[in-house]
Amino acid sequence: MKLIAERYVKYAVVLAVISGSTSGILGRLITADSMAIGFFRLTFALPFFLVPVLLNKRHILKVLPKRDLVWSGISGMFLFWHFLCWFIAVKNTTISSAIILADLHPLIVMGITVVVLKKKVPVRAAVGVFVALLGAALVLGLDFSFGGNDIYGDIMALFTALAMAVYFCIGGVLRKEIPGDIYITLVFSACWSCFAIGMLVTGTPMLGYPASDYLWLIVMTIFCQMGAHAVMNWSMRFVPALYVSAWGTAEIVSATILALWIFGEVPGPTKILGGTIVMVGLLYYNYHENDTPRKV
């Protein structure tokens, strides 16, 4: 089973990125408050992981080191901040600004990998990450909106990138020690708890939203929470956190394609060129990620 997972894990990461790229579009379609979006997204997804673990693997939970439990909780807290900042960002700035700023997380992951975790990254693999980010900037036409009413959303997008990077780095370490379903359950439970507390503290209502909101929330849960984040957490048993983070940049391209399909937004020549560069950078990274690493 492990050999099969190792063989197909990289394909799973790509599919997870495609699933996750729907998040910005769905976040715009949902009228509910950002805190409510995160709460319902975790509420709908958590039982699919929590119930099987409690029924079949409570013995594993009981013997997990306290350190692993604490760090899993911290990872869930950073996932909470990632979601909350992201939903705030897409509601307060342009989708393009939010995506390009939020997708700076590979650079942060690479920095944490080298400086904090004291691991080495192959230079050519690092170049691939930089090339992909350059292509991402072209896809979005360098459409930053630092100013006016958008500055709050832009700052939240930057915090999204930071929280995502820390969440990935913690997962990259813990997934070597904790089974995938156990880790996902712990992280999602911690994240849900943060949203539940946030709902109470902020007085955010749980009911009264349009029926379409609940439909889109279910779609978001299936594609983004289960199809993207759960798969990414599972995959970090077999590939580095930087690999998952780097491929996350590809959502720039898939989100553009989805925007074309759903909203009829036709990408211009710059976006097409940028998308090509993103894929070249990611393929270059993918080819060189197993090189003999030299510190960058």
N, C-alpha and C positions, 0 to 999 in steps of 0.2 A: 504493500500500500504506500509506504514511504517512497519507494522508487518511482511509482506512478506519479505521486505528488510532485517529486523533484523534477520529473520529466515535463510536466504540464503547468508548473506553477507560474512560469513567465507568461503563458497565454492567459492564465487566470488573472494576473495583474492587469494585463491590457484590457480584458473584459470589465474588470472592476473600475478602471479609469473611465471607460466609456459609460458605465452605469452612473458613476459619480458626477459626470459632466452635466447631468440633468439638474443638479442641485440648484444652480443659479437661476435657471429658467423656472423651475417649480417654486423656488423661493419668491420670485416675482409674482407668480400667479396666485399664491396664497395670500389672502388679505389679513390673516391673523397676525398678532404680535409675534416678534422674533422669539420671545421666551416660550410662547405657546407652540410655535412650530417645533422647536427642539424637544419640548416636553412630549408632545403627541408622537413625534417621530420615534423617540426612545420607548414610549409606552406601548406602541404597536409592535416594536421589534423585540423588546426584551424577553417576553414570555417564550419565544421560540428558542431561546438559548438557556434561560434560567430554569424553566421547568424540567427539561431533560437532564440538566446537570444536577438539580436537586433530587431527582428521582433515581439517577443511576451513578452519580459520581460524588456524592457527599463525602465519601471516605477520602477522596483526593483533596477536597477543600479543607478537611480537618487537619491534614498533615502538611499543608503548604507552609513554608517558612513565613513568619510574620513580616519579614522584609519584603517578600514577593507580594504579599497582600497589600502592604502599605504603598509600594510603588505602583501596583495595579490601580489602586485608588487614585494616586496622583496622576497617572496616565488618563484615567477617566475624567478628572478635573480639567486637565488640559484639553481633552476632547470637548468637554462642555464649553470652555472658553472659545475653542475653535468654531463650534457650531453657532454659538451666540453672536460672536463678532462677525461671522460670515453672513448670517441672516440680516444683521443690522447693516452691514456694508452694502448688500445688494438692494436694500430698500432706501439707501441714502446717497448712493453714487451710481455712476454708470456701471452696467454689467462688465464692460470691457476694463474699466479701471479696477474694479473689484477683483476680477480674475487675474489680471497681470500682477497686481500687488500681492494677492493671496498666494500666487504660484511662485513666489520667491523662496518658498520653503526648502527647495533642494540646496540652495546656497547655505541656508542656516543649518540644515542637516549635515552638510559637508563640513561646515565649520565646527559643529559640535562633535562630529565623528573624529576630526583631527585633533582639536584642542582639548576637549573634555574627555572623550573616550580613548584618546591616545592611539587611535588606529590610523593606518596609512591608506591613502586612496590613490589608485593608479592615476598618473598625470593625464594620460589620454582619456580615461574615463571622466575625469574632472573637466577636461576640455569639452567633451560631449555634453555635459550638463550646461556649461556656459553657452554653447552653440544653441542648444534647445531653448534656453531662456531668451537669447537674442531673437530667435525665430518667433517666440511667443510675443515679444514686443512688437515685431513687425505685423503679426496677425492682428493685433489689436490697434495697430496704427499709432502706437505711442500715445494712446488717448488717455493720458492722465488728466485729472481734473482737480489739481490742488488749488482750491480756492472756492470762495462763495459758500453755498450750502453743502457742497460735496466734500469738504475737507473732513468732516466727521466720518463719513463713510469710507474715505480713503485711509484714515488712521485705523479704523476698525479692520479694514482689509489687511493692513500690515500686521496687526495683532493676530489676525487669522493665520497668517503665514508663520508667525513665531510659535503660536500654540500648536499648530499642525506639526512643525518641526520637532518640538519637544516630545509630543505624543508619539511620533514615529520613532524617535531615538530610544525612548523608554521601551516601546514595543519591540524594537530590534534586539534589545538585551533580554527582556523577560521571556520572549517567545522561544528562546533557546532553552528555557528552564520549565515553562508552564505549558501544558497542552492547550491547543488552540481554542477548543470550546470553553475550557475553564477560564482562560485569559479574556476571551471575548465577553463572557458572562460577567466577570469581575469589572472590566472596564465599562461596559454598557450600564451595569448596575450603579457604579459610581457616578457616571454621567447623568443617568436618570435621576439619581438622588439630588444632584446639584440643580437640575431643572425643576424638580418638585419643590425644593426649598425656594428657588427663584420665583416660582409661580406664587407661593404663599407670601413671600416678602414683598413682592411688587404688586400683589393683588390682581394678577392677571386672570381674567375669567377663563374657565375651562369649557363653557358652553356658549351658545349664541352666535357661532360663526356660520357663514353660508355653507350649505351642503357641499358645494364645490370645493371648499377648503378641506373638508374631511376626505373627499375623494383624492385630491392632490396629495394630501398628507399620507394616505395609504400608498399611493404611487411612489412618493419620495421614500417611504420606509422600505419598500421592496427594492427599488433600484439603488438608492443612495446608502441606506443604513445596512441592509443585508447584502445587496449585490456589490457594494463598494467597500465600506469600512470593515465589515465582517471578513470579507475575502482578503483585504489588505492585511488585517491583523493575522489571519491564518497564514498568509504567504511569507511573513517575516521569519518563520521557522526555517525557511529554505533559501531565502534571498536576503541581502542586506537591506536595512532601512533606507539607505541612500538609493538603492535600486527602485524601491516602491515610490519614493519621493520624486525621483527623476522622471519616472514614467507618468507620474501624476501631472506633469507639465503638458502631456499630450491632450489633456482635457480641453486645452485652448482650441485645438483643432476640432475635436468631436463636438464641443459646445457650439462652435461656429457652424458646423454642419447641421446640428439640431436647430439652431436659430434660423438657418435657411429653410429647413423643412417646416418648422412650426410657424415662424413669423414671416417667412418670405424675405428674410434679410440676405441679399445677394452679396457675397464677399468680393471685394475689389482685387485688382492684381497684387497689391501689397499684401493683402491677407493670404492669398494663394501662395505667394512666394514665401511668406513667413511660415505658413503651415508646412511647406516642403522642408524648410530649414529646421523646424522643430523635429520632424520625423528623421531627418538626416542626423541631427545631433543625438537623438535617442538611440538610433540604430548604431551610431558610432560608440556611444556609451555602452550599449548592450554588448558590443563586440569586444570592447577592451576592459570590461569590469573585472575580469579574472586575470588581467595582466599582473605580473609581479609588481606589487604596489610600491610607489615611492611617495614620500610625504609631500603634500602640496601646501 
